[in-house]
Amino acid sequence: MEALLRLGRATGRGRRAAGIDRRTFVRGASLSAMALGVPGLLAACGTDAQTQTADSCQSTDSSSSQPVLNFANWPEYIDVDGNRMPTLEDFQKTSGIAVTYNAEINDNNEFFGKVKDQLGACEPTGRDIITMTDWMAARMIGFGWIQKLDKTKLPNVEANLNDSLRSPSWDKNRDYSVPWQTGLTGIAYNAKYTGEISSFEELMTRPDLKGKISLLSELPDTMGFMLLLEGADPENFDSEDWDGAIDRLQGYVGSGHVRKFTGNNYIRDLNAGNLVACEAWSGDVIAMQYDNPDIKWVVPEEGLAIWSDNMMVPNKSSHKANAEALMNYYYEPEVAATLSAWVNYICPVQGAQEAMQKVDPSLVDNPLIFPDEEFLSGAFTFMGLDDAVRQGYDKDFARVIGA
């Protein structure tokens, strides 16, 4: 794993030698509407959301007369060169569609809280693409809030989507969702202050880390590891397992071991040493290592969480065909390779590894972008939950993390 992390630093340094630094740019740019913290979690978990259907909430597509698109995504999740986003700029030139790009999703529950009332009432959100992590994508699709995609307008997606991502349990035929990127959840630490950390148990029990770590405000990420520490399976657990895991988390919080819960706003604190270790997403950390070689990312001994963020078209978006055009564009292998070379997450597009030879040959064999089956053998996903159970678990989690 240390060899893998050295590879991440070397490729990042070569790629950004011309002065591209995505964190500096995104934090200062007007394109970012980043929000911090986790307000909205209680609103999200406590809502009695209104379900819609294709008949009860019909949308009209005005794409042919309105070549515009509003794309809501996560911070630091697209290629940036100075004040440009090259792939997005190329899409606008070739398609004639003007894209408003907002990096406004910092946390799934927080964003859910922004749009739930409009979607529940079959009202427009002002967004044509939203990018949600698997479990939240499943929830929104289950509520009937997402428009069905026209696969005849997605030939690149149909041809090039990685086989392992074609049939998730919550969208068996990918009728409503297209993966943007796939990622891994593990441990990041600042070796200047901590030395080596190899397991989640160590992260949660070492006395010298007390009050200096953060966990993620995403329930599946954090509770997946709590379940593992309880000896339970995050992909198949019962209420007794959950109770033990949530009590375990409460103990860590109550003892003062956990400093805070975050979205991906842990980046600055870890770099500065305000946090010395944290639960973290793989792509964020690879990029951090370019600026700070003391930052390490490891696969915990307990296992590795894997997830996808998925592009979807919400109800009452009036630019669905424009959204489908963008989805299809990002499934061109060279475009996908260009994006992945910058964001450092797992690429969901077949053919992108070969295309990476032209984009950045040093990344062709990077297992955090193109992992093989052996690397992913210990990976797990979080069990699908029906909405009633999900709301109960959300309330438990919100109570413990103080949201």
C-alpha positions as CSV (number, residue, x, y, z in Angstrom):
1,M,0.0,0.0,0.0
2,E,2.9,2.4,0.7
3,A,4.1,1.8,-2.9
4,L,0.6,2.7,-4.1
5,L,0.6,6.0,-2.2
6,R,4.0,6.9,-3.5
7,L,2.5,6.3,-7.0
8,G,-0.3,8.7,-6.2
9,R,2.1,11.5,-5.2
10,A,4.3,11.1,-8.2
11,T,1.4,11.2,-10.7
12,G,-0.1,14.2,-9.0
13,R,3.1,16.1,-9.0
14,G,3.7,15.5,-12.7
15,R,0.1,16.4,-13.6
16,R,0.1,19.7,-11.7
17,A,3.6,20.9,-12.4
18,A,2.2,23.7,-14.4
19,G,0.5,25.2,-11.3
20,I,-2.9,23.5,-11.3
21,D,-4.1,23.1,-7.8
22,R,-7.7,22.2,-7.5
23,R,-8.3,23.0,-3.9
24,T,-6.9,26.5,-4.2
25,F,-8.9,27.1,-7.3
26,V,-12.2,25.7,-6.2
27,R,-12.2,27.4,-2.9
28,G,-11.7,30.8,-4.5
29,A,-13.8,30.4,-7.6
30,S,-17.3,31.7,-8.1
31,L,-18.5,28.3,-9.4
32,S,-18.4,26.8,-5.9
33,A,-21.5,27.0,-3.8
34,M,-19.9,24.8,-1.1
35,A,-21.7,24.5,2.2
36,L,-20.1,23.1,5.4
37,G,-21.4,21.0,8.2
38,V,-24.4,18.8,8.3
39,P,-27.5,21.0,8.8
40,G,-30.5,19.3,7.1
41,L,-29.8,15.8,8.4
42,L,-32.6,16.0,10.8
43,A,-34.9,17.5,8.2
44,A,-33.9,14.7,5.8
45,C,-34.3,11.9,8.2
46,G,-37.5,13.1,9.8
47,T,-39.3,14.0,6.7
48,D,-42.5,12.2,5.7
49,A,-41.6,12.7,2.1
50,Q,-44.3,12.7,-0.6
51,T,-44.0,10.0,-3.2
52,Q,-44.6,10.8,-6.8
53,T,-45.1,8.7,-10.0
54,A,-44.6,9.3,-13.7
55,D,-48.3,10.1,-13.9
56,S,-48.6,12.3,-10.9
57,C,-45.6,14.4,-11.7
58,Q,-45.1,14.9,-15.4
59,S,-42.2,16.9,-16.9
60,T,-41.9,18.8,-20.2
61,D,-38.6,18.8,-22.0
62,S,-37.7,22.1,-23.6
63,S,-34.2,21.2,-24.6
64,S,-34.7,21.7,-28.3
65,S,-35.6,25.4,-27.7
66,Q,-33.5,26.0,-24.6
67,P,-29.9,24.9,-25.0
68,V,-29.0,25.3,-21.3
69,L,-28.3,22.9,-18.4
70,N,-27.8,23.4,-14.6
71,F,-25.5,20.7,-13.2
72,A,-25.3,20.3,-9.4
73,N,-22.2,18.3,-8.3
74,W,-19.8,17.9,-5.3
75,P,-16.8,20.2,-4.7
76,E,-13.5,19.4,-6.4
77,Y,-15.2,16.9,-8.7
78,I,-14.3,18.0,-12.2
79,D,-11.2,18.9,-14.1
80,V,-10.0,22.5,-13.6
81,D,-7.2,24.3,-15.4
82,G,-6.7,27.8,-14.0
83,N,-10.2,29.4,-14.3
84,R,-11.4,26.8,-16.9
85,M,-13.0,23.4,-16.7
86,P,-11.7,21.9,-20.0
87,T,-14.0,19.0,-20.5
88,L,-17.1,21.0,-19.6
89,E,-15.9,23.8,-21.9
90,D,-15.4,21.3,-24.7
91,F,-18.9,19.9,-24.2
92,Q,-20.4,23.4,-24.4
93,K,-18.5,24.1,-27.6
94,T,-19.4,20.8,-29.4
95,S,-23.0,20.6,-28.2
96,G,-24.0,24.3,-28.1
97,I,-25.5,23.8,-24.6
98,A,-24.6,26.4,-22.0
99,V,-23.9,24.7,-18.7
100,T,-24.2,26.3,-15.3
101,Y,-22.0,24.2,-13.0
102,N,-22.6,24.5,-9.2
103,A,-20.4,22.6,-6.7
104,E,-23.1,22.7,-4.1
105,I,-23.4,19.1,-2.8
106,N,-21.2,18.6,0.3
107,D,-23.4,16.0,2.0
108,N,-26.2,13.8,0.7
109,N,-28.6,14.6,3.5
110,E,-27.9,18.3,3.5
111,F,-28.7,18.5,-0.2
112,F,-31.7,16.3,0.3
113,G,-32.9,18.9,2.8
114,K,-32.6,21.6,0.1
115,V,-34.7,19.9,-2.5
116,K,-37.1,17.5,-0.7
117,D,-40.0,20.0,-0.4
118,Q,-39.9,20.9,-4.1
119,L,-39.5,17.3,-5.3
120,G,-42.2,16.1,-2.9
121,A,-44.6,18.7,-4.2
122,C,-43.7,18.1,-7.9
123,E,-42.1,21.5,-8.3
124,P,-38.9,22.3,-10.2
125,T,-35.6,22.5,-8.2
126,G,-33.8,24.6,-10.8
127,R,-31.4,21.7,-11.4
128,D,-31.2,19.5,-14.4
129,I,-28.6,17.0,-13.1
130,I,-28.0,16.1,-9.5
131,T,-25.2,13.8,-8.4
132,M,-26.1,11.5,-5.5
133,T,-24.4,8.7,-3.7
134,D,-25.9,5.2,-4.2
135,W,-28.0,5.1,-1.1
136,M,-29.5,8.6,-1.6
137,A,-30.0,7.9,-5.3
138,A,-31.9,4.8,-4.3
139,R,-34.0,6.8,-1.9
140,M,-34.9,9.5,-4.5
141,I,-35.7,7.0,-7.2
142,G,-37.9,5.2,-4.6
143,F,-39.8,8.4,-4.0
144,G,-40.5,8.7,-7.7
145,W,-38.6,12.0,-7.9
146,I,-36.3,11.1,-10.8
147,Q,-37.1,11.1,-14.5
148,K,-36.5,7.9,-16.6
149,L,-33.7,8.3,-19.0
150,D,-33.9,7.7,-22.8
151,K,-31.2,5.2,-23.5
152,T,-31.3,5.9,-27.2
153,K,-29.6,9.2,-26.3
154,L,-27.0,7.4,-24.2
155,P,-25.1,5.2,-26.7
156,N,-21.7,5.8,-25.0
157,V,-23.1,4.9,-21.6
158,E,-24.8,1.8,-23.0
159,A,-21.5,0.7,-24.7
160,N,-18.9,1.8,-22.1
161,L,-20.4,1.6,-18.6
162,N,-18.3,-0.9,-16.6
163,D,-20.0,-4.2,-16.2
164,S,-19.8,-4.2,-12.4
165,L,-21.9,-1.0,-12.3
166,R,-24.7,-2.0,-14.7
167,S,-27.2,-3.5,-12.4
168,P,-27.3,-2.0,-8.8
169,S,-30.1,-3.4,-6.7
170,W,-31.8,0.0,-6.5
171,D,-31.8,0.7,-10.3
172,K,-31.5,-2.7,-11.9
173,N,-31.4,-1.5,-15.5
174,R,-29.9,1.9,-14.9
175,D,-33.1,3.4,-16.1
176,Y,-32.7,6.5,-13.8
177,S,-29.0,6.9,-13.1
178,V,-25.6,7.1,-14.7
179,P,-22.4,6.8,-12.5
180,W,-20.3,9.9,-12.5
181,Q,-17.4,8.5,-10.5
182,T,-16.8,5.6,-8.1
183,G,-14.8,5.9,-4.9
184,L,-13.4,4.2,-1.8
185,T,-13.7,5.2,1.9
186,G,-10.7,4.5,4.1
187,I,-8.4,6.3,6.5
188,A,-6.3,9.4,5.9
189,Y,-3.7,10.6,8.4
190,N,-1.0,13.2,8.7
191,A,2.1,11.1,9.4
192,K,3.9,14.1,10.8
193,Y,1.7,13.9,13.9
194,T,0.6,10.3,14.0
195,G,3.1,7.8,12.6
196,E,1.4,4.9,10.8
197,I,-2.3,4.0,11.3
198,S,-3.4,0.7,9.8
199,S,-6.9,0.0,11.1
200,F,-10.2,1.6,12.0
201,E,-9.9,0.1,15.4
202,E,-6.6,1.9,15.9
203,L,-8.1,5.2,14.6
204,M,-10.9,4.9,17.2
205,T,-8.9,3.7,20.2
206,R,-5.4,5.2,20.2
207,P,-5.1,7.6,23.1
208,D,-2.8,10.0,21.2
209,L,-5.6,10.5,18.6
210,K,-8.3,11.5,21.1
211,G,-10.1,14.7,20.1
212,K,-8.0,15.0,16.9
213,I,-9.9,12.8,14.4
214,S,-13.1,13.3,12.3
215,L,-15.6,10.8,10.8
216,L,-17.8,11.3,7.9
217,S,-21.4,12.7,8.2
218,E,-22.5,10.1,5.6
219,L,-24.3,7.4,7.6
220,P,-23.3,4.4,5.3
221,D,-19.6,5.4,5.4
222,T,-19.2,5.8,9.2
223,M,-21.7,3.1,10.3
224,G,-20.3,0.6,7.8
225,F,-17.1,0.7,9.8
226,M,-18.9,0.7,13.2
227,L,-20.7,-2.5,12.1
228,L,-17.4,-4.1,11.1
229,L,-15.9,-3.2,14.5
230,E,-19.0,-5.0,16.0
231,G,-18.2,-8.1,14.0
232,A,-21.3,-7.5,11.8
233,D,-21.6,-7.4,8.0
234,P,-22.4,-4.0,6.6
235,E,-24.1,-5.7,3.6
236,N,-26.3,-7.9,5.8
237,F,-27.1,-6.8,9.3
238,D,-30.1,-6.7,11.7
239,S,-31.4,-4.3,14.2
240,E,-29.4,-5.9,17.0
241,D,-26.2,-5.4,15.0
242,W,-27.3,-1.8,14.4
243,D,-27.9,-1.1,18.0
244,G,-24.5,-2.4,19.0
245,A,-22.8,-0.3,16.3
246,I,-24.7,2.9,17.1
247,D,-23.9,2.4,20.8
248,R,-20.2,2.0,19.9
249,L,-20.2,5.3,18.0
250,Q,-22.0,7.0,20.9
251,G,-19.2,5.8,23.2
252,Y,-16.5,7.3,20.9
253,V,-18.4,10.6,20.7
254,G,-19.1,10.7,24.4
255,S,-15.5,10.1,25.3
256,G,-14.4,13.0,23.2
257,H,-12.4,10.8,20.9
258,V,-14.2,12.2,17.8
259,R,-13.6,15.9,17.2
260,K,-16.3,16.3,14.5
261,F,-18.2,14.9,11.6
262,T,-17.7,16.3,8.2
263,G,-18.4,16.1,4.5
264,N,-15.3,16.5,2.4
265,N,-14.4,19.7,4.2
266,Y,-11.9,17.6,6.3
267,I,-9.3,18.5,3.7
268,R,-8.1,21.8,5.0
269,D,-8.0,20.7,8.7
270,L,-6.0,17.6,7.9
271,N,-3.5,19.6,5.8
272,A,-3.2,22.1,8.6
273,G,-2.8,19.6,11.4
274,N,-6.1,20.7,13.1
275,L,-7.1,17.1,12.5
276,V,-4.4,14.4,12.6
277,A,-6.4,11.6,11.1
278,C,-9.9,11.0,9.6
279,E,-12.2,8.8,7.7
280,A,-11.7,10.0,4.1
281,W,-12.5,9.5,0.5
282,S,-9.7,8.2,-1.7
283,G,-9.7,10.8,-4.5
284,D,-9.5,13.7,-2.1
285,V,-6.4,12.3,-0.4
286,I,-4.4,11.5,-3.5
287,A,-4.7,15.1,-4.5
288,M,-3.8,16.3,-1.0
289,Q,-0.5,14.3,-1.2
290,Y,0.8,16.5,-4.0
291,D,0.9,19.5,-1.6
292,N,1.7,17.6,1.6
293,P,3.7,14.3,1.4
294,D,2.9,13.6,5.0
295,I,-0.7,12.8,4.1
296,K,-1.3,9.1,3.8
297,W,-4.3,7.1,2.8
298,V,-4.7,3.5,3.7
299,V,-7.1,0.6,3.3
300,P,-8.2,-0.2,6.8
301,E,-7.5,-3.8,8.0
302,E,-11.2,-4.2,8.6
303,G,-12.1,-3.7,4.9
304,L,-12.8,-1.0,2.3
305,A,-16.1,0.8,1.6
306,I,-16.9,1.3,-2.1
307,W,-19.6,3.6,-3.5
308,S,-20.7,5.5,-6.6
309,D,-22.0,9.0,-7.2
310,N,-24.7,9.0,-9.8
311,M,-26.0,11.6,-12.2
312,M,-29.8,11.8,-12.3
313,V,-32.4,14.1,-13.8
314,P,-34.9,15.3,-11.2
315,N,-38.6,15.7,-11.9
316,K,-39.7,19.0,-13.5
317,S,-36.3,19.5,-15.0
318,S,-37.2,20.9,-18.4
319,H,-33.8,20.0,-20.0
320,K,-33.6,16.2,-19.8
321,A,-32.3,15.8,-23.4
322,N,-29.5,18.3,-22.6
323,A,-28.7,16.4,-19.5
324,E,-28.5,13.1,-21.4
325,A,-26.2,14.7,-23.9
326,L,-23.8,15.6,-21.1
327,M,-24.0,12.2,-19.6
328,N,-23.2,10.6,-22.9
329,Y,-20.3,13.0,-23.5
330,Y,-18.6,12.0,-20.3
331,Y,-18.7,8.3,-21.3
332,E,-16.4,8.9,-24.3
333,P,-13.2,7.1,-23.0
334,E,-10.8,9.9,-23.6
335,V,-13.1,12.4,-21.9
336,A,-13.5,10.0,-19.0
337,A,-9.8,9.5,-18.7
338,T,-9.2,13.3,-18.7
339,L,-11.7,13.7,-15.9
340,S,-10.3,10.8,-13.8
341,A,-6.8,12.0,-14.2
342,W,-7.8,15.1,-12.4
343,V,-10.3,13.9,-9.8
344,N,-8.4,10.7,-8.9
345,Y,-11.5,8.5,-8.3
346,I,-12.3,5.1,-9.9
347,C,-13.3,5.6,-13.5
348,P,-16.6,3.9,-14.4
349,V,-16.0,3.9,-18.1
350,Q,-14.6,1.0,-20.1
351,G,-11.9,2.0,-22.5
352,A,-10.7,4.9,-20.3
353,Q,-7.7,3.0,-19.1
354,E,-6.4,2.6,-22.6
355,A,-7.3,6.2,-23.3
356,M,-5.3,7.2,-20.2
357,Q,-2.1,6.3,-22.1
358,K,-2.6,9.4,-24.2
359,V,-3.9,11.6,-21.3
360,D,-1.4,10.7,-18.6
361,P,0.6,7.5,-19.0
362,S,1.8,7.5,-15.4
363,L,-1.8,6.8,-14.3
364,V,-2.6,3.8,-16.5
365,D,-1.7,1.4,-13.8
366,N,-2.9,3.4,-10.8
367,P,-5.2,1.0,-8.8
368,L,-7.1,3.8,-7.2
369,I,-8.3,4.9,-10.6
370,F,-8.3,1.5,-12.3
371,P,-8.5,-1.1,-9.6
372,D,-8.3,-4.8,-10.3
373,E,-10.5,-7.6,-8.7
374,E,-7.8,-8.5,-6.2
375,F,-7.6,-4.9,-4.9
376,L,-11.4,-4.7,-4.5
377,S,-11.7,-8.2,-3.0
378,G,-12.2,-6.8,0.5
379,A,-14.5,-4.0,-0.5
380,F,-18.1,-3.8,0.8
381,T,-21.2,-1.7,0.1
382,F,-23.8,-0.7,2.7
383,M,-27.0,-2.8,2.8
384,G,-30.1,-1.4,1.1
385,L,-32.8,-0.2,3.5
386,D,-36.5,0.5,3.1
387,D,-37.4,4.0,3.9
388,A,-39.0,3.4,7.3
389,V,-35.9,1.6,8.6
390,R,-33.7,4.3,7.0
391,Q,-35.6,7.1,8.8
392,G,-35.2,5.3,12.1
393,Y,-31.5,4.8,11.5
394,D,-31.0,8.4,10.3
395,K,-32.6,9.6,13.6
396,D,-30.2,7.4,15.6
397,F,-27.2,8.6,13.7
398,A,-28.3,12.3,13.8
399,R,-28.7,12.1,17.6
400,V,-25.2,10.7,18.1
401,I,-23.4,13.1,15.8
402,G,-25.3,16.1,17.1
403,A,-26.9,17.1,13.8
